[in-house]
Structures are given as structure tokens and as C-alpha cells.
């Protein structure tokens, strides 16, 4: 009877060690905010590109992505730029970098907006 208990315990320890040590890659990054709201970033981008802007452009755009990590911010803005939600024909890498930098964010190393 004791040998069954020892065998049961050993098998449980082995099972949980194998299961808990299995590597699971992180899920792909997604945008946690409604990307349609990022249309307000068009004013910021217009200002950064030297076009006339009446109000301080970065307040609404940067407040949307302000609490996000750099990767999440990049994914959100990339999605908005690719979907042409900003209503502008843009150089995607340059536009993404300009928007992120003006909001105090960085383009994550290796990030490609594709």
C-alpha cells in the first residue's frame, strides 16, 4: 500500500514538473483600445508634418496611448495608419515613429508595421 502511495506521489511530481516547465510563447500583441478613436491622431501627425493645426494636437492622441506599453501603442497606431483611419496617405514607418516619439513612446526594436 505504501509503495502505491510513493508511486502516485512520484508520478504526480513528474507530471506537474513537466507541465509547468513547458514554454508557451507570448500571444501576439493586440491593441487594447478602439482603433477608431485614433482618428484624433491625424491632427498630431498634420502638426508634425508642418501642416497648420489650430489646437495643441498631441493632447487627445497621446492621452489615448499614454497608459499603454510601447509595443501596444505601436500596434494601435500601426493598425490605424494601415486602415487609413487618419485620412492621410502616409509613409507608415516614418508616421509611426513620429507619432510615438511625440507622445513619449518608442518604436520597439524589431517592430515592423506590416
Backbone torsions as a table, in degrees:
resi	resn	phi	psi	omega
1	UNK	NA	-39.9	179.8
2	UNK	-67.7	-34.7	-179.3
3	UNK	-67.4	-32.5	176.9
4	UNK	-67.5	-39.6	179.2
5	UNK	-66.2	-40.7	178.9
6	UNK	-66.2	-44.8	178.2
7	UNK	-60.9	-43.6	178.0
8	UNK	-60.7	-44.5	-179.5
9	UNK	-65.4	-43.8	179.9
10	UNK	-63.2	-45.4	179.2
11	UNK	-63.7	-39.3	177.8
12	UNK	-64.3	-43.6	179.6
13	UNK	-63.2	-44.5	178.4
14	UNK	-62.3	-45.1	-178.9
15	UNK	-60.5	-49.9	-177.5
16	UNK	-69.5	-29.4	175.6
17	UNK	-67.6	-44.7	180.0
18	UNK	-65.8	-44.7	-177.8
19	UNK	-67.4	-42.8	-176.9
20	UNK	-76.3	-18.5	-179.6
21	UNK	-93.5	-0.6	-180.0
22	UNK	-71.5	131.9	-179.2
23	UNK	-84.2	128.9	174.0
24	UNK	-117.6	119.5	179.8
25	UNK	-65.2	151.1	179.8
26	UNK	-65.7	149.4	178.9
27	UNK	-67.7	156.1	177.6
28	UNK	-60.5	147.7	-179.5
29	UNK	-67.7	140.3	176.6
30	UNK	-129.2	165.1	179.7
31	UNK	-90.1	120.0	-178.0
32	UNK	-81.9	0.0	178.7
33	UNK	-118.9	163.7	178.2
34	UNK	-70.8	113.8	-174.9
35	UNK	-66.4	-19.4	176.6
36	UNK	-63.3	-28.0	178.8
37	UNK	-67.8	-18.1	-177.0
38	UNK	-76.8	2.3	173.2
39	UNK	-58.9	-25.7	178.5
40	UNK	-66.4	-16.3	179.2
41	UNK	-73.1	-12.1	177.6
42	UNK	-61.9	-40.5	178.2
43	UNK	-62.1	-41.5	178.9
44	UNK	-63.5	-45.4	-178.8
45	UNK	-66.8	-38.3	175.9
46	UNK	-59.4	-42.3	178.8
47	UNK	-65.5	-39.4	-179.9
48	UNK	-69.7	-27.9	179.4
49	UNK	-87.8	1.7	175.4
50	UNK	90.7	11.8	177.1
51	UNK	-84.9	161.5	-176.4
52	UNK	-74.5	129.6	178.0
53	UNK	-131.7	133.6	-174.6
54	UNK	-82.1	-44.2	-175.8
55	UNK	-104.3	161.7	175.1
56	UNK	-58.8	115.3	-168.9
57	UNK	-74.7	-28.3	-170.5
58	UNK	-80.3	-17.1	-175.8
59	UNK	-56.9	-56.5	-177.1
60	UNK	-69.1	-38.4	-178.0
61	UNK	-68.8	-51.0	-176.9
62	UNK	-66.8	-30.1	178.2
63	UNK	-69.1	-27.7	177.7
64	UNK	-69.3	-38.8	-175.9
65	UNK	-104.6	1.6	-174.6
66	UNK	-58.4	-35.9	-177.1
67	UNK	-93.9	5.5	-178.7
68	UNK	-93.5	154.5	172.8
69	UNK	-69.6	162.1	-179.5
70	UNK	-55.5	-43.2	-178.4
71	UNK	-64.4	-44.2	179.0
72	UNK	-63.4	-41.8	178.3
73	UNK	-60.9	-44.4	179.9
74	UNK	-63.1	-41.7	179.8
75	UNK	-64.7	-43.4	-179.9
76	UNK	-62.7	-49.4	-178.6
77	UNK	-68.5	-35.5	176.5
78	UNK	-61.1	-44.5	178.8
79	UNK	-61.6	-43.9	-179.4
80	UNK	-65.4	-41.4	-179.1
81	UNK	-67.0	-45.7	-178.5
82	UNK	-65.7	-33.6	179.4
83	UNK	-82.1	0.9	-178.5
84	UNK	56.9	35.0	178.3
85	UNK	-69.1	-19.0	-179.2
86	UNK	-85.6	-9.1	176.9
87	UNK	72.0	23.8	-178.2
88	UNK	-129.6	148.0	171.0
89	UNK	-85.6	117.4	-167.6
90	UNK	-127.0	153.7	165.2
91	UNK	-82.4	107.6	-169.7
92	UNK	-58.7	-53.0	-178.1
93	UNK	-61.3	-41.4	-179.8
94	UNK	-66.0	-46.8	-179.6
95	UNK	-61.0	-43.6	179.9
96	UNK	-61.8	-45.8	-179.7
97	UNK	-63.4	-44.2	179.1
98	UNK	-60.3	-47.8	-178.4
99	UNK	-62.9	-47.6	-178.4
100	UNK	-63.7	-45.7	-178.6
101	UNK	-62.1	-40.4	-179.3
102	UNK	-67.2	-25.1	178.7
103	UNK	-95.1	12.4	177.4
104	UNK	77.3	20.7	179.8
105	UNK	-111.5	167.7	177.4
106	UNK	-125.0	149.1	171.9
107	UNK	-72.8	121.5	-179.6
108	UNK	-59.6	141.8	-179.9
109	UNK	-60.9	134.1	180.0
110	UNK	83.4	-4.1	-178.9
111	UNK	-74.5	129.4	176.6
112	UNK	-124.4	124.3	178.3
113	UNK	-82.4	95.7	-176.9
114	UNK	-124.4	NA	NA
